[in-house]
Amino acid sequence: MGRYGNLDYPFLAKTGLSLGLALFLFGAIGAKVALALSGGQIPGWERTLFFDAEWIGIALILFSPIVFGIVLPLTE
């Protein structure tokens, strides 16, 4: 048993990367589809939702492999 319990680092890194990619695609494609279906005007909360999903997805794509693939296994 390691310092942080019994974590499966490769699984966590892959899952974080996949979740980040899903959020990014949801934000990018969702914004395009919503704009196309609504005729160019969407409410501010929807625009914010898609924008935030894109940026959170990018952050997860960047930081999950670094945290779960490099940093935590090295500190074990």
C-alpha positions as a printed NumPy array, in Angstrom:
array([[  0.   ,   0.   ,   0.   ],
       [  1.41 ,   3.348,  -1.029],
       [  1.385,   6.756,   0.494],
       [ -1.921,   7.748,  -1.134],
       [ -3.638,   4.411,  -0.704],
       [ -4.079,   1.907,  -3.466],
       [ -4.521,   4.216,  -6.478],
       [ -4.416,   2.964, -10.051],
       [ -2.433,   5.822, -11.609],
       [ -2.655,   4.73 , -15.268],
       [ -6.433,   4.352, -15.001],
       [ -6.804,   7.758, -13.342],
       [ -4.6  ,   9.439, -15.953],
       [ -6.524,   7.871, -18.848],
       [ -9.9  ,   8.621, -17.273],
       [ -8.964,  12.25 , -16.614],
       [ -7.721,  12.65 , -20.163],
       [-10.898,  11.078, -21.568],
       [-13.134,  13.224, -19.381],
       [-11.217,  16.339, -20.417],
       [-11.57 ,  15.456, -24.087],
       [-15.301,  14.803, -23.65 ],
       [-15.796,  18.16 , -21.905],
       [-13.797,  19.99 , -24.556],
       [-15.774,  18.397, -27.389],
       [-19.058,  19.076, -25.588],
       [-18.15 ,  22.746, -25.276],
       [-16.817,  23.183, -28.8  ],
       [-19.397,  21.17 , -30.713],
       [-22.27 ,  22.159, -28.43 ],
       [-21.652,  25.857, -28.99 ],
       [-21.57 ,  25.411, -32.769],
       [-24.733,  23.298, -32.802],
       [-26.592,  25.635, -30.442],
       [-25.692,  28.656, -32.56 ],
       [-26.74 ,  26.875, -35.756],
       [-30.068,  25.694, -34.341],
       [-31.021,  28.975, -32.697],
       [-30.195,  31.233, -35.615],
       [-27.134,  32.863, -34.072],
       [-28.485,  33.891, -30.655],
       [-28.113,  31.766, -27.536],
       [-28.653,  32.844, -23.928],
       [-25.698,  33.976, -21.895],
       [-25.836,  31.029, -19.512],
       [-25.52 ,  28.585, -22.438],
       [-22.596,  30.495, -23.89 ],
       [-20.937,  30.457, -20.451],
       [-21.632,  26.737, -20.025],
       [-19.993,  25.839, -23.331],
       [-17.059,  28.194, -22.764],
       [-16.38 ,  26.857, -19.261],
       [-16.702,  23.251, -20.466],
       [-14.043,  23.917, -23.106],
       [-11.582,  25.445, -20.649],
       [-12.136,  22.856, -17.926],
       [-11.654,  20.173, -20.574],
       [ -8.377,  21.728, -21.683],
       [ -7.177,  21.931, -18.079],
       [ -8.032,  18.264, -17.465],
       [ -6.31 ,  17.206, -20.691],
       [ -3.163,  19.029, -19.617],
       [ -3.034,  18.268, -15.901],
       [ -4.381,  14.694, -15.523],
       [ -1.412,  12.982, -17.169],
       [  1.015,  15.262, -15.349],
       [ -0.543,  14.741, -11.912],
       [ -1.534,  11.055, -12.14 ],
       [  1.157,   9.922, -14.55 ],
       [  4.218,  11.756, -13.281],
       [  3.882,  13.656,  -9.993],
       [  1.941,  11.259,  -7.745],
       [  3.838,   8.095,  -8.774],
       [  7.143,   9.897,  -8.132],
       [  6.068,  10.982,  -4.641],
       [  4.986,   7.466,  -3.705]])
